[in-house]
Amino acid sequence: MYKVILNKQILKSFDKIPVIYLSGIKKSINDLAKNPRPFGCTKLSGSENHYRIRIGIYRVIYSIKDDILTVEVIKIDHRKNVYR
């Protein structure tokens, strides 16, 4: 089982997300502890261990460290802003 790491910036970004998407995003992040590479995740090009999952119009960018069994959430944002 992996440990999911959320920093203060990620916790603050929860305040900006509409309530209808927030529960799905939190559930998806919690599910990363069981399966860090769920169906539909995409490995980001130009990076060694960064992945993306889609939750509606939002994207969660995260990094997997298999050697220490951690998943670090890097960014959560709307699909038009997440890659900037």
C-alpha positions, 0 to 999 in steps of 0.5 A: 500500500502506497502513502499519499502525500499532499502538501499545503498548496494542494490542500489550499487548492481544494477551496477553489474546486466546486463542491460537485467535483471535490468528492470525486477528486478526494476519492480518486486521490485516496484510491491512489494509495491502493493502485497508483496506476489506475485505468485511464492514468496517463504517463506525462511525456518529458518526465520520468515518474509523473502521471495524470488522472482525469476527474471530470474537467479537473486533472490531478498530476502526481509523482510515483516513487516505487522504491519508497512506496509513496505517491505525491500529488503535485497539482490539481487544477482545471484542465485548461490551467493544469499544464501551465 
